[in-house]
Amino acid sequence: MKTLHEIIKNIDYKVIKGNTNIYIEGIAFDSREVKNNYLFVAIKGTNTDGHNYIQQAIEKGACAILCQRYQEIENNERITIIVTNDTASALGIIASEFFDNPSQKLTLVGVTGTNGKTTTVTLLYRLCMKMGKKAGLLSTIVNYINEKEIPSTHTTPDPLQINKFLSEMVKEGCEYAFMEVSSHAAHQKRIAGLKFKGGIFTNITHDHLDYHKTFDEYLKAKKLFFDNLSSDAFALINVDDKNSKIIVQNTEAKIYTYALHKIADFQGKIIESHIDGMLLRINNNEVWVKLIGAFNAYNILAVYGCVSLLNFDQEKVLQYISNFDTVNGRFEYYKSKDGITAIVDYAHTPDALLNVLTTINQLRKRDEKIITVVGAGGNRDKTKRPKMAAVCLEYSDKVILTSDNPRFEDPLEIIKDMESGIDPKDKNRYLVIPDRKEAIKTACNIAQPGDIVLIAGKGHETYQEIKGIKYYFNDKDVVKEIFNI
């Protein structure tokens, strides 16, 4: 337990009214979470303003309020009020202080980009654990504190959750922590107050424009992460991405590069590619890996580059990289008894679909057909829907448009948005089957021996979200049932 004075010592505040030598038992930015002797942080969010719930927080036992305006707070000698210009940033700083600055006691690496975040952080975590180093993971799929698994609810949790996780990692003796850093998290300042040893940039393509509105704003959100890295940190960037130099143009971190096509500090080349793996050259070393596709070659380069910068034994690293298995829901493939291949992948952006389908096209034999099952999530970026359908039609022989997570939208309206990106001449090459299970069954039924069925969009997810309710649904279960495996 710390005093309020200790917790707020590193934030810029304009006004303090009341006693700061009081002990704080917890911090909350949701008034419903407030308990006795809590500090309540009023944040103006996208949908609601925490300042409207200050009185409710006080009634629930808050002894201190951190806010951006205080005129509407009733005079109460029991309550200490701190006013700052930016409570969102302050929350991260005080959360770090409250949990005794755990990010400073770990080697923390963040990974950001449109695609590849989850695979990269997961492989970094696995590599550390295999090499006998204690590590933690914060990812879209799952969180880990050493071997202990903790369910994940967000790509990047809120500052209180992040620091609580990191604090528990420190208690369990973790040396390293790897976390995904989403554009939402950077923009909403969820990573404020964290001390990163390094940042990795994978790529940036069309996504999340429902939130950021324009690609430039999306780019700025990603860039924020690197803008705030310190001079003793590293920034490892994919220089094959045309926006990589913009991402790090204002960083103080030392910049390192990786690439498949340009000259880079960590240079890669795909020498051979097969359905069960590929032969990679990384700098002057050749290594066989079980993962396939250029997108995975980039992920492996990012991992190799990162641990090299962390001074891991490079020879041992290459040995462990050769044993990497695919990450849950990322290019997982199943074969039926009559030779049909089904691939389940999380690809849910135009670029991710292009990457996966390009890889499949490179691997298939001349007479093998590609049948793609794809949908788009509801209440998210609508502008990417036509592009997703267009990419699928261009690189597939047959496409089935179906439901993903419709949320509060009508699945048929989502599919109509996707159809708007399809050339009329291709009308006979796609079907509309809103029921996802039926869509997958149909794809597998029309496939012939040797054909490849791509089931895209959900990957590791084990639910369909419909009108606020999550129903159990797993693409992989459906495939296993159809293939009887």
N, C-alpha and C positions, 0 to 999 in steps of 0.2 A: 504493500500500500504506500502511496506517495502523497505528499501535500500538493495542493493546487498550485502553489508557488513553483514547485519542482516541475510540474507537468507543463506549465505554460511559459517556462523561462526562455524557450527558444522561438517563440512566435512574436510577430510584430503586432502589438496591440495599441489602441488609441486611448482607451479609457478602462480603468479598473475601479469598480465601486464595491467596497466590502472587504472582508478578510480573506487573504489568500493562504494563510497558515492553517488551513483546514484539510483534513484527510479525505481523499477521494477514493471511494470504493469501486467505482466503475465509470465508464464513459458510454454515452448513447447519443445517436443522432436521430433516432426514432423514439418519439415520446412514449410509445407503448412499451419500450424496453427499459424505461427509467425505473430505478429502485432508490431506496433511501441512500442519501449521501453520494449521489451520482452527479457527474458533470454532464449537462445536456448541451449539445452543439447544434445550433439552429442553422441549417443549410438550405439555401434557396436552390431547389432541384429543378429538374426538367418539368415534372408534373405537379409538384407541391412545394410549399415554402415552409420550412421548419419553424420560422418565426411565428407562424400562426398557431403553433402548438406549445409555445413556451409556458403558458399558464397551466396547461395540462401536465407538462413535465414537472413543474413546481408542485402541483397537487399530488403527483406520484412520488415525491420525495427528493427531487433534485435540489442540491444545496448550492449549485453554481451553474451559471448560464454563460456560454460563449456564443456571441451573436455579432451581427453586422449593424444592427440598430437596436436601441433599447428604450426608445421613448414610450412604447406601448406597454412596457413591463410595469406592473403595479409595484409601488414602493414596498419593499419587504426587507427589513434589516437582516433577516436570516439568510437571504440569498446574495451571493457574490456574483457580480456581473462583469464580464470582460468583453470589450468591444474590439473587433479587428476588421480589417477591410475584406478579408477572404477566409471565411470559415471552412470552406472545402479544403484549401491547402493546410490550414491550421489543424484540421482533424488528423491528417496524416502525421504531422509533426508531434502533436500531443499523444497520439496513439503510440508512436515509437517510444516516446519518453515514458509513458505509463507502463509499457511492457519492457522497459529497461533497454531500449535500443537494440533489439536482437539482430537487425540486419548488419550492424557493425561487428557482430561476433561470428558472422558466417561469411563465406564467400558466396555472395548472391549474384546470380546472372539472370538477366531478363531477356526474353525473346519476343520480338514484335514483327508483324508483317501480316499480309492478308492470308497467305497459305503457308503451311509448314511449321507453325508455332508448336502445335501439340506434339508432332513427331519429334521435332528437335529437342524440346525440353524433356520428353519422355526418354529419348535415347541418351541424353546427357545424364539423367538420373540413373538409368539402368547401368550405364558404363561405370559411373562412380561406385555403385553398389557392387558390381562385379569385381572391381579392382580393390575391394575391401575398405572403401571410404564411406563413412556414414553421410547420408544425403537426404534431402527433402525435395518434394515436388509439389508445385501448384499448377494445375492444368485444367483444361476444359473437361477432360474425361474423369479424372480422379486426382485426389491429393494423397501424398505419402509423407509420413515422418518415419524415416528408415523403412522398416517392413510394414508398419501400421498403415492401413488403408482408410482414408476418410472421404466420403462422397463429395463430389464437386457440384456446385450449383451455378457458378459463374466462371467465365474465362479468367477474369481477375476479380477476386473478392473485394469487399470494402476495406478501408484502412485498418479498422479494428480487427477484422477477421485475419487479414494478412499478418499483422503484427502478433496476434495470438498464435497463429500457426508457426510463425518464425520463432517465437518465444519457446514454444513446445519443442521445436527442432533443436534449439540450443540446449534445452534441458535434457534432451535425449542424446546429446553428444554429436549432433550433425556438424560436419565441417562445411558442407556445400548445400546450397539451395538453388533450384532452378524454377523459374516461373514464367508463364505466359503474360505478356503485357498487351492488353487489347487497346484499340484506339479509344474506346469509351473510357477505359480506366485512366489513360493519359489525360484525356480531355476533362474528365471529372475529378482529376487530381487524387485518384485513389492510391497512387504510388508516392505521393508527397512524403518526405521525411525518411524514405528508404535510402540506404547506402548500397549502391550497386557496384560490384567489382567489374562487371562488364555488361554490354548490351549487344544483342545480335539482331540484325535486320535481314529478313528472308526475302521479301519482295512486297510490292504493293500493286494491287489491281482493283478492279471495280467491286466495291462492296460497301455496305452500311451507309448508303447515301440517304436512306430514310432518316438517319440520325444526323449525319454531317452535312447533308444537303448538296455539297459540291465535292468533287474529287480533291480540289485544292485544300478544302477544310479537312478532309480525311487525311491528306498528306501532312498537313500541319500538326494534326493530333498525333500521328506516328512520330513526327520529328521532335515533339515535345519531350519524349522520353530521352532522346539523345542530347537535346539541349541542356538537360539537367544532370548529365553524367559529369563526374568530377575529373580533374586532370590526372588522377592516379588510376582511372578506370580505362578499359579498352572498349572500342566500338568495332565490332566485326561485321562487315557489310558484304552483301552479294552485289558485286560491281557489274554483273551481267544485267541487273535491273537498272533501267535508265534513270530512275529517281534516287538511286542510292547516294549520289553525291549531294543532292539537296537535303536528304535526311540528316547528314552529318556536317552540314556546312557551318553550323554554329556550335558544334560540340567542343568541349575542352578535352574530351577523352582522346587517347591515342588510337588512331584509325588503322585497322588491318582489313584485308580484303580476301574474299574467296570467289571463285568463278569456274565455269566450265569452258567459256569461250574467250575471255579476256585474260591478260596477264594479271596474276594476283599472288598474294602471299601464300595462299593455299589453293593450288591449281589442281583441277580435276579433269579427268577425261573418261568417258565410257568406252571401254575397249570391246566388250562383248555384252550382249543383253539377251536374256532368256526369260521364260515365264517363271522360273524358280530362282532367279537371281541375276547378278551382273558382275562383270569384272571391271574394276575401277583402277585407274592410276591416280594416286594422290601424291602430288609433288613427284618424287622419284620412286615411289613404292606402288606395287600392284597388290590389290586385295580383292578377293571374291566376297561379295555380300549377298545376303538372301533377299534384300529389298530390290525393287526394280523401278525403272523410270528415271528420267532426268530430274524430276522433282525430288525424288529420294536421293539422287546423287548430290543435289544441293544441300539437302538436310544433313547427309553424312559429312560433307565438306565443312558445314557449319559446326558440327559436333567435333570433328577432328581439329579444326582451327581453334575452337574455344578451349578444349582441354590442352592443346599445345601451349596456348597463352597462359594456361594455369599451371604449366610446367609438369604435366603428366608425362610418364615414360611413353614416347611415341611408338616404340616397337610393340609394347604391351597393348597400347590403345588399338593399333591395327589388328592385333590378334582378337581382341574382344569385338571390334567392329564387324569382323567376319562372321561372328555368331549372332548378330542382331536379328531378332525376329520382327515381323511387322507390328506396328502399333495397332491397338484395338480399333477396328473400323476404318483402317487406312489400307486400301488395296489388299483386302483379305480375299483369297480366292478358294473356291470349292469346285470339285469335279464330280460329275455324275458318273454312274457306272457305264453309260453309253458315250462318255467323252465330251459332254457339254461343260463348259467352264462358266461359273458365276463369280463375279467380282463385286464385293460390297465396299463402297468407298464413300467418305464423308463429303466429297466434292459438291459444293453448293454455290459456287460462283462461276461465271463464264470462264475465267482463267483456270480454275481448278479442274473444271470439266475438260477444257482443252488439253491440259497436262495429262490427265488420266487417259483420255481417248487417243491422244497422240501416241502414248506409250503402248496402248493396246493395239493400235494400228501397226506399230513397228514390230510387234511380236506375232501377230496373226499370220497364218499362211494364206496363200492367194485365194483359196475357195472358202475360207472361213468367214462367216458373217458376224457383225457386231450388232447386238440388240440392246438398246439403252432404255432403262426405266428411270424417269426423272420427274421431280416435282419442285415446287418452290414454296418456301415458308410464307405463311400469312402474316400480315401486319409488320412486314419488313420491307426492305428496299424493293420497290416495284419495278424500277428502271432496269434491273438486271434480268428480269424474267424473259423478255423476248430474246435477249442475247444468249441466255442459257439454252433455250430451245433451238436457236439457230446453230449454235456450236454442236449440239447433239445431232441435229439433222445432217450437218456437214460431215461429221466424222463417224456416223453410224449408218448401217444399212436399214435399220428399222428403229423407230422411237415410240415408246409408250409414255404419254403424259399422264401423270397421276397426282395423287395428293401427297404432301409432305407433312408439315405441321401447319394446318390451315389456321390454327388459333381462332380468331374471331371473324375470319373472312370465309366466304363461300368458296369451296374448292373449285367449283366450275368457273367462277370469276377469275381465280388465280390462273387456271389453265387457259382461259381466254386471253389473258395477258401474255402468256407464253406463246400461244398460237400466233399472236400478232407479229412475232419475229420469224415466222416460217414462210418461205417462198411458196406461193400457190402451186407451183409445179411439183412441190414435194407433198401435196395433200394425201397421196396414196402411200406415203412412206411412214405415216405415223397414225397411232390410235389414241383415243382418249378413254382411259379407264380410271375413274376417280378413286375406286376402292384399291388401296395400295397392295393388299394381299392378292387380289385378283389380277392386278397389273403384273406382279412378279410371276404369278402362276402362268399367265398368258405368255409372257416373255420366254419362260422356260419350256412351255409346251410347243411354241412355234420354232424354237431353236432345234437345229439339227446337230448330230455328232460333229464335234470340232468347233462349233459356234461358241461365241463368247457373249454372255449376258452381263452388262454393267448395271448394277443397282445403285444409283447415286443419291446423295443428299443427306442421308441420316447416319450412315456408318455405325459408330458406337452407340448411338441413341437407342434406348429401349422403351420408347413411348411414342405415341402420337398425341399432340396437343390440339384438342378440339373444344372450342368455346370455354376455355379456362380449365378444362379437365384433362389430365394426362392419362391416357389409356395405354396399357402395356402393348407394345408392338416392337418387334425386333426383326429387321430384314434378314439377319443371319438365321434365325429360327425358321423363317418361312422357307429359305433356300434348303436348309437341312431336311425339313419336312418333305419338300418336293423331291429332293434327290435321295431321300431315304438313307441319310448318312448320320 
